[in-house]
Amino acid sequence: MYSFIYILRYNANLDDPYPRSPDKKRFITEGNITAQQCRSWFANRRQRLKHVKRNLSKSSRIHRSLQAR
């Protein structure tokens, strides 16, 4: 359940994907999780986004090179 709350916060703040201390405390309390679980969740989400962006960039370069032929 806590994942849904995190996803909403994360998606609303893509330009700043690092939650502030008060936000972390709220997530920990509301989600009934540990601080380490909270840190890990956000670190994993940032890493996944990084891979998605990289793959999208690679795909668009391939698409453009195919169109140029």
Backbone as CSV, one residue per row, in Angstrom:
resi,resn,N_x,N_y,N_z,CA_x,CA_y,CA_z,C_x,C_y,C_z
1,MET,0.813,-1.203,0.000,0.000,0.000,0.000,0.852,1.261,0.000
2,TYR,1.947,1.250,0.778,2.765,2.453,0.853,3.379,2.796,-0.494
3,SER,3.546,1.823,-1.346,4.136,2.048,-2.664,3.313,3.052,-3.466
4,PHE,2.005,2.973,-3.376,1.129,3.884,-4.109,1.360,5.331,-3.682
5,ILE,1.493,5.564,-2.392,1.739,6.907,-1.864,3.072,7.425,-2.388
6,TYR,4.091,6.567,-2.372,5.412,6.959,-2.854,5.384,7.290,-4.334
7,ILE,4.688,6.473,-5.101,4.617,6.701,-6.548,3.965,8.050,-6.840
8,LEU,2.904,8.359,-6.133,2.253,9.652,-6.331,3.198,10.800,-6.026
9,ARG,3.902,10.710,-4.911,4.845,11.761,-4.524,5.969,11.844,-5.548
10,TYR,6.499,10.699,-5.933,7.624,10.671,-6.864,7.242,11.269,-8.216
11,ASN,6.104,10.855,-8.745,5.659,11.355,-10.046,5.346,12.848,-10.011
12,ALA,4.907,13.340,-8.874,4.600,14.760,-8.750,5.866,15.601,-8.630
13,ASN,7.003,14.954,-8.348,8.244,15.685,-8.122,9.404,15.103,-8.925
14,LEU,9.181,14.839,-10.192,10.229,14.236,-11.012,11.458,15.127,-11.146
15,ASP,11.273,16.432,-11.069,12.411,17.335,-11.163,13.256,17.327,-9.891
16,ASP,12.694,16.832,-8.777,13.418,16.719,-7.508,13.011,15.404,-6.844
17,PRO,13.611,14.280,-7.282,13.170,12.959,-6.810,13.677,12.563,-5.423
18,TYR,14.269,13.500,-4.699,14.768,13.201,-3.361,13.826,13.816,-2.326
19,PRO,13.081,12.979,-1.587,12.127,13.522,-0.614,12.844,14.194,0.557
20,ARG,12.250,15.226,1.058,12.785,15.944,2.221,12.524,15.125,3.480
21,SER,13.221,15.467,4.531,13.125,14.734,5.789,11.687,14.638,6.321
22,PRO,10.906,15.746,6.325,9.526,15.624,6.820,8.685,14.655,5.976
23,ASP,8.936,14.663,4.649,8.208,13.730,3.781,8.583,12.292,4.107
24,LYS,9.875,12.052,4.299,10.336,10.700,4.624,9.698,10.217,5.924
25,LYS,9.685,11.091,6.917,9.101,10.711,8.213,7.624,10.356,8.057
26,ARG,6.927,11.135,7.234,5.501,10.858,7.010,5.319,9.520,6.301
27,PHE,6.132,9.258,5.274,6.039,7.984,4.549,6.331,6.804,5.471
28,ILE,7.334,6.971,6.320,7.712,5.903,7.246,6.565,5.620,8.210
29,THR,5.970,6.677,8.726,4.874,6.521,9.685,3.620,5.966,9.010
30,GLU,3.217,6.588,7.908,1.986,6.169,7.232,2.119,4.788,6.598
31,GLY,3.305,4.482,6.116,3.512,3.193,5.454,3.918,2.087,6.409
32,ASN,4.166,2.455,7.671,4.591,1.486,8.671,5.814,0.706,8.177
33,ILE,6.827,1.456,7.709,8.058,0.857,7.203,9.248,1.472,7.928
34,THR,10.430,0.909,7.683,11.636,1.446,8.304,12.221,2.551,7.429
35,ALA,13.117,3.315,8.010,13.796,4.379,7.264,14.591,3.780,6.105
36,GLN,15.218,2.628,6.332,15.992,1.977,5.281,15.093,1.560,4.116
37,GLN,13.915,1.053,4.406,12.979,0.673,3.343,12.578,1.893,2.520
38,CYS,12.372,3.013,3.198,11.999,4.245,2.508,13.133,4.698,1.594
39,ARG,14.354,4.747,2.122,15.512,5.154,1.305,15.690,4.226,0.113
40,SER,15.574,2.936,0.346,15.752,1.949,-0.725,14.697,2.109,-1.807
41,TRP,13.460,2.365,-1.399,12.395,2.499,-2.382,12.693,3.655,-3.325
42,PHE,13.059,4.814,-2.763,13.329,5.977,-3.601,14.593,5.784,-4.432
43,ALA,15.609,5.150,-3.881,16.831,4.887,-4.649,16.524,3.959,-5.822
44,ASN,15.739,2.920,-5.584,15.364,1.990,-6.655,14.544,2.691,-7.730
45,ARG,13.632,3.553,-7.318,12.785,4.268,-8.271,13.627,5.216,-9.135
46,ARG,14.573,5.906,-8.523,15.450,6.793,-9.302,16.270,5.987,-10.311
47,GLN,16.756,4.830,-9.883,17.556,3.982,-10.768,16.711,3.484,-11.949
48,ARG,15.483,3.068,-11.677,14.599,2.608,-12.758,14.314,3.732,-13.753
49,LEU,14.071,4.925,-13.251,13.804,6.060,-14.125,15.020,6.365,-15.000
50,LYS,16.186,6.257,-14.415,17.421,6.496,-15.161,17.535,5.510,-16.331
51,HIS,17.220,4.237,-16.086,17.269,3.225,-17.141,16.209,3.482,-18.209
52,VAL,15.032,3.881,-17.801,13.960,4.167,-18.758,14.366,5.323,-19.661
53,LYS,14.897,6.383,-19.059,15.329,7.532,-19.854,16.422,7.142,-20.837
54,ARG,17.379,6.332,-20.375,18.471,5.900,-21.236,17.934,5.079,-22.409
55,ASN,17.019,4.163,-22.132,16.455,3.324,-23.190,15.617,4.131,-24.170
56,LEU,14.871,5.109,-23.675,14.083,5.968,-24.561,14.995,6.781,-25.473
57,SER,16.062,7.271,-24.924,17.016,8.053,-25.712,17.643,7.183,-26.796
58,LYS,18.011,5.975,-26.421,18.604,5.044,-27.373,17.605,4.698,-28.477
59,SER,16.369,4.466,-28.103,15.324,4.130,-29.076,15.079,5.278,-30.049
60,SER,15.061,6.500,-29.529,14.801,7.636,-30.413,15.970,7.851,-31.378
61,ARG,17.201,7.599,-30.933,18.353,7.716,-31.837,18.264,6.677,-32.952
62,ILE,17.889,5.463,-32.612,17.751,4.397,-33.611,16.648,4.760,-34.591
63,HIS,15.529,5.237,-34.070,14.397,5.610,-34.914,14.799,6.711,-35.904
64,ARG,15.504,7.721,-35.411,15.945,8.815,-36.289,16.918,8.326,-37.361
65,SER,17.814,7.411,-36.989,18.781,6.908,-37.984,18.079,6.065,-39.044
66,LEU,17.028,5.352,-38.665,16.283,4.562,-39.636,15.497,5.458,-40.589
67,GLN,14.980,6.566,-40.073,14.228,7.496,-40.917,15.149,8.213,-41.900
68,ALA,16.393,8.412,-41.530,17.337,9.135,-42.389,17.766,8.304,-43.592
69,ARG,17.553,7.021,-43.540,17.985,6.137,-44.645,17.146,6.287,-45.848
